[in-house]
Amino acid sequence: MWRSVGYHETYLATQAHTAQTRTWLHEAHVDPQRSARSQSTPRQRALEINCLIVALSRALRLRKNRDFQRVRQQGRSVSSRLLIVAWSPNDEGQLRIGFVVSKRIAKHAVVRNYVKRLLSEALRASLPGLPTGVDIVISARHAAIGADLRTLQQDISILLHRAKLL
């Protein structure tokens, strides 16, 4: 890291760090508005609820592209302002669930993956009531990016009741 001192540039790693230098480094990298901005993100709102977000187990996940396509093309669906739920019976006799967050919804993979984990956590409360032998695909709409965990839980519950899966 280079620091301009008067007319000379000094490499900080070779210089003994005084209290003034450490203060300058700290102040240069602190954004006072960052804490205010971070509280408005979906992740921060979810963490305020004190929930641990963990992905579904591998056995419960729908992983293959052809399975996603089959559910979308041959299955039925219901939708809301936040989500689209599509379902179709499967031949394996077990419940499998897949989540879709497209690049049109969120450009960054970090955000898309976070929304998938959030949807997974929102669905966790409804898992015991879901029937076996069904593949379910939950697709996020653009409004789901700003939604918190409670809103997503309520929306998933409503859609599963409308689909008569709960």
Phi, psi and omega in degrees: 000131181258142178227133180275122178241103184063239178262001185248147173255138183234135176278120189292333181292334181268355184254142175294131183277116175273171178298324180294320179294315179298321178295317179299317179297316181296314182293331181289334185252005180261128177251109185296338180272353184299317182295324178291321179290321186292337181285345182266359181279154178300324181297315181297319179296323179292321180290334178293336179279355180063045178254140174267120184264115181232141181291157176296155178295156185300326181293333182271353186267143172271122189241333187269140182301321182295329177291318176299315180296320180298316181296318182291322184276318186260343184273183177253164181212155171227153183220162175222189180293331184261323191223162169234128178246121177243144180216156180201143176293150177240168182270352186274345177076014177228158179282131174227140185230137176232150180240139180232125171227107187281167178292338176290333180281312181218125184289326186267135181298328180299316180291317179299315180294323178297317179296322177297318178294322178296317177296321178299316179292322180294328181280338186306322181292332182269351185304315182298333182272353183279144181285157175273165179077025182228139170258131181237132175242124178250117180253135180272143170261172186301326182292341181290339180298320183269000184278149176268176186298316181298318179297317179294321177299314180296318181294317178297317180299316179297315181294321178292326175292318177297328179278356183060036175263344176251000000 
